[in-house]
Amino acid sequence: MGQSMVAIIEADCTGCDLCIPHCPFEALLPLLNSPEHRTKPKRPVVVVESQCVGCLSCIGSCPTQALHEVKTPPNA
């Protein structure tokens, strides 16, 4: 059986960062320095997959429902 983790729908993420403090594992970070996002008015949050344990604490904090659960395959 696979585990859960969080994924972000970039098109729906406004970069409000409300989800970031809800992650006890610091797996959500603002995307500040990526060249392709520097000129965009909104910058999405990114999931640090190696730090996400799938607790899903952040999902309810997103006002645009850009965060959702995804299943990862076993041993992934």
Buried (B, 14 or more C-beta within 10 A) or exposed (E): EEBBBBBBEBEBBBBBBBBBEBBEBEBBBBBEEEEEBEEEEEBBBBBEEEEBBBBBBBBEBBEEEBBEEEEEEEEE
